[in-house]
Amino acid sequence: MGAANGASVLRSWLRVRRSVAGLLFLASLVPGCAISQAMRQGFLNPVMASFQILAPREGSVLDDGDLFLIEGTAPQNNDGVVDRVELAFDLDEQWMPAEHSSVEPARWRYLWSDPTPGAHRIRARFQGTSQAALLEQIVSVEVRDEWSTAFALDNPYDTPGRFYKGQLHDHSTWSFDGWTSLPPAELAQEYQRRGYSFLAITDHDVVSYPAEAQNERLLLIPAYESTGESGHITGLWASRPADPVLAPQLRLDHITAQGGMAILNHPGWRVGWNGADFRALKGYFGFEVYNGMTSTDLRAERNLALWHEVLNAKGWANRVWAVAVDDAHDSGSIDRGWIQLKAPRLSHQAVRQALERGSFYASNGPSYTVLGVLDGAVTASSPEAARIRFIDQDRKVVGEG
């Protein structure tokens, strides 16, 4: 799944199954699920009868993804609007609101993300405006960690957690060309003020790590940018910089030998990388598909083409991830490119594992509200994107909307 870009509203979810794409609307509702406790006790009336979980049905086995759509109906009030429907799972008492259909007001839905394999109880409740009648329904389902389709998707977002906004390339006054930037600790505070949860300050050939600016809501990664004339490399979790006169592979080896992670920076720029470099070099986990300082629309498209070329050349076992960064040298250049990373918690181990697994996406603006696999189909939604494209290994657009 590539970088999101654009600015207008895409209201429907987009799905693609192999080479087939289409808009995801509410699925057909199928009668026949477990009835509410009130109904089992014999107090059946039109209000009770109109509140149901219609999908999944009692005893269903769920597979082929990390997203599952729960749908149902609820009674409408005098204004023709459905009152609040909430859902909870198993013994958890954290109730979450369902989404109501604007086309069919009596219908509701909820997108269940990342359930663990095994048995689960889906609980839905409805409360009228009078607060007098509380109806609850329960269905039991089984979640399997396997695929029934003829193919499987390696889904990096199939992991518990939430998305954190992060920056992996920026410069403080410690860089030789960062005289208009901020000192490291102040730069970290500025990124936190703008909603970032983790940050790597990547000054030229010097490790910046203002530990005093780190707190429970901001994780700081010790890092630097290796600025050899043959190309620039970001070293994350680095304790000492490599000599910039070393050959590119030796600089990459220096970063990984000390337990760091490497990114190839601003390809296609005057001090950048080309396709031959990407195929020959080893030990980097990602590259900058978008750089806020050097990227143009044309260069960004070329970088997407380069990403496809590298993925096909290196294969699944050596796949390379794409990041977006600021490369800011002053505070006015912050928030041009970043990643949204899915992790169970904000810690060095969790962020590192998410980067290695590719549990993130690159953006220069929009964010995804839905991103994963639903019924064996890649599914994405962004209320801010002008367009979402699904692109296969041959760079063919197999879905767009």
N, C-alpha and C positions, 0 to 999 in steps of 0.2 A: 504494500500500500504506500503510495508516494506522498509527496507534499501536497497540502491543501492550499489552494489559492483562489482569490475572487472576493466579491463583496456583497452580492445580493442574496436573496433567500431561496433555498431549495427546500420545499416543504415536505416532500415525500421521501421515504427511505429509498435508497437505491440498492439493488442486489444484482449480483452476477453469479451464475452457476456455469462454470467452464466458459463457454463463449456465448452464453445467453444472458441478456440483461433485460431489466424491466423495472417499473415502479412497483414498490411494495405498498399495497393498500391493506385495509383490514381484510383478513381472511374470512371465508364463508363460515358462519357460525353453525356449529353442529349441535343439536340437542342431545341430552343424555349424559349429564354428569351427576356427581353426588349432590343430593339436595341438602338444604340447610337443616340445622338442628330443629329449628322451629317447625319446619315442614314435617320432619320425622315424628314430631310430637302431635301432628294432626291439625295444627293451626294454619292450614293452607288458605290463603286469600290472594287476591290479584297482586297486591304489593309484594308479598313473599314470592309468589310464582314468577314475578318479573325480575327478581334478583337471582342471577345464576352465574356460575363459572362455566363457560361453554367450551373452552379449550385451554389447557389440555384436559382430556377426559380422565375420569377416575381409573387408576391402574395403568396409565400410559407409560411407555418407555421412551425417554427423550435421549436423542443422540445427534450426531452430525453438527456440532457447533458448541459455542459457548454462550449463545444468546437464545432465549426461548420466549415466545410471545404468549402471554396469558391474556385471554379475552373473555368478555362476558357482557351481560346486560344488567340494567338497574332501572328501577321505576323513576319516572319523571315527575317533577313537582308541577304546580299549577301553571308555571311559566314555560313548561316544556323543557326544563333543564334538569339534568341528573344531579342529585346532591352528591356529596363526597363519598367516593369509594376508595378504600385503603387495602393494602395487602401486607402480609407478614409471612414469614416462613419458619416452619418447624416450631421451636419453643421461643423464638425471638419475639420480643414485644415491641420492636421498632416497626411501627406501621408507616408505610410509604404510599403516597397518593397515586391513584391510577390516572391515566390520561383519557379524556373523553373525546369521542369522535365529533368533529364539527359537521359531518355529513349526516350521521345517524346518531342523534343525541342520546338515545337510550343505550348505546354501546360504549364500553370502556375497554381499555387495554393497558398492559404493563409489560415492559421489556425486562425480563429477568436475566441478569448478567452473572456469569461465572459461578453457577452452583457447583458444589463439590459432587463427585460421583457418589451414588448411593441413593437411599430412600429419602424422600422429602415430603412434607405436608405443606401445600399451598393454601393459605388462609386469606379469604377476602371478606370484608365487612362493609356494610352500608348503613348509614345513619341519616334519617330524614331531618328536615329543618326543625321539626318539633323536638328533636333529641329524644323522642319517646321510644321509637322503635329501632333497635339495633339488630340487624340481621347479619349472620355470619355463615359462610360456606367454606367447606374444606374438601380438597381433593388430594389424594395421595398419588405420587408419581415416582418413577425410578429414573435417575440420570446415569447414563452409561458413558464411560470414557472410551468410546470406540466409534467407528464409522460404519454405516450400512451402505454407503455409496461405493462405487467402483474406484473412487479416488479419495485421497485425504488431503486436507489443507494444513500446512504448518502455520498455525495461527499464533503469532507472538503475543496477542492481546488476551489469550485464554489463560489468564492468571488473576488471582484475587487482588484487589487494591483499587486505587484511585489514580487519576492523572495529576502529575505535578509539572509545572512550567519550569524549564531550565535553560541556562545559557552556558555554552561550551567554548566561546571564543570572544574575548574582549580584552581591552588594554587599560591599565592604570598609568599613573605618572611614573611608574617604574620602567615603562618602555621608553626607548630613546625617542620615539615619535609620539609619545602620549602626553606632551606638555600641556595640552588643553583638557586632559581628562581629570579624574579625581584620584587621590591616594587610594591604595587598595581597600582599606577598611571603609572609607566613605563611598567608594564605588559599590562595594557589597551592600551597604545600607540603601543605596539608591536603587539597586536591582530589587531588593526586598520590598521597597516602597512601591515598586511598579508591579508587584504580584508574583515575583519569581520565588521558587522554593529551593532551587539549588543553582550553584554558580561555580564556574571555573574561571579564574582570572589568568589569562594566558599572555603574560608579558614576554617580550622578546628575550629568549635565552637566559631568563632568570625565573626561578620558581616563586610565585606569589601565593601566599596562604595566610591571610589576615585572620588567624584563629579567633581573635578577640571579637570579631564581628559575627561569628557563628552563634546561632541560637536554635531553639527547638523548632522554629519555622523556616530557618535558612541553613542549608547544608553547603559548606564550602569545600571544594575539591582542590587539593594542591596540584598546580599545573603550570605549564609554560608553553610558548610557541618556539620551536626550533626553526631558525630563520636562515638556513643555508641557501646559497645562491641557486642550488638545484631544485629548491622547492621548500615550502614551509610545512611543518608537521606539528600538530598539537599533541602534547604528552599529558595525559590525565593520570592522577595518582602518582606523580613523579616526585622524587626527592632531590634529584640533581639534574641539571641540563646536560645534554650531549654537546660535544664540541661542534659548532655549526659548520666547520670545514669538512667534517666526515661525509662520506658518501651516504645517499638516502637510506640504503638498506642498513648500514651500520648505525645510523641515528634511530631507525625503527627498532633495531635489536637492542640498543641502549635503553630505550623506553620500556620495552617489554621485559628486559632482563631484571629490572628493578620492580616488577609487578605492575607496571603502568599499562595504559591503553592508548592507542595511537589513532589519530585522524589525519587524513591528507587534506590540506587546506586549499581553498580557492583554485580548483582546476581551471585551466583555460586562461588564467590571468597571466600577466607578463612574468611573474614568478609563480608558476603553477605546475600542474601535472597534466599529462596527456594519457591517451589510452594505452600506449606501450608501457608507461610507468605503472599504471594500475595493474596491468597483467603481470608484470615482472616482479613488482615489490610484494613482500610478504610481511605479515605481522600487524597490519592495520585493520581495525574493525569497521571503520566508516570513512566517509568523505563528505565534504561540504557541497551538497547539491544546491544550496543557496547561501550566499555570503552577502550581508547587508552593505559591505563596502565595495565589493567588486562585481556583483551580479547585475546583469541587465536581463531583460526578458529573453533576448536571443541566447545569452550565455546560459541562463537557467534551462532553456529547452535543450541546449547542447549537453548540459550536465545530466539531464534526464536520459538522453540517448546514451551518454557515457555509462550511466548506471546500468542500463540494460545490457550494454556490451560487456561490462565487467561481471555482472551476475551470470550471464551465459558462459563467459570464458572460465570463471572460477568454479562454477557449479554450486549445488546446494550446500555441500559440506564446508565450503569456504566463502559463503555468501557475505556480502558487504552491505552495511546499512548506510542510509543517507541522513544527514543532519542539516539543519538550517541554523545560522548563527548571525550575530551582529557584526563581529569584528570591529566593534566600536572603539574609536580612539578619543572620543569625547562624549560627554553625557547627552549631547543632542542627537547622537547616533544610536542610542539604546532603543530596543524594541523593534528592530527591523526583521529579525529572524530568530527562531528559537525552536525548541522541541517540547512536546508534551509527552511525558514519560509515565507509564503505568507501573506502579509498584505498591506492595502491601504496606510499606511504611517509608518514612524519610530517613534513610540511614545510608552510610557508605556502601555497605554490603548489598542492600536492596537496590540502590541506584546502579551500582556496578553490574549486578546480575541482569537488571532490566536492559542496560545498554548492550550487554553481550548477547542477550536473547533477541534484541530488536523490538522490545516492548515500548515503542515510542513512535511518534510521527513528527515530521518536520513541517513547519508552517511559517509563513510571513504575514499572517493575518487571521484566517478563519480557524475555528476549532471544531472538532467532531463531537456531536452529542451521542452518536451511536457509531461503534466501530468494532466489528467482530464477524462471527460466522453464525448465520441463522438458517436452519434447515439445509445445511450443506452449501450455503451460498454466502459469498462475501457481502457484507451489509454495511452501509455507511450512510450517515446523515450529518449535514452541517447547515444550520440555519443562516450562516454567513457566507457560504460559498456561492459564487456565480455559476459554477459548473463542477461536477464530479465526474472524472473519467476512470474507467477500469481498463488497464492496459496489460496485454499478455506478453509472453516472452518474446514474441516476434514484433513487439511495439505496435500491435494492432489494437485499436480501441474497440473493446468488446461490449462496452456499456457506457452510457453517457446520459447525463441529465442535469 
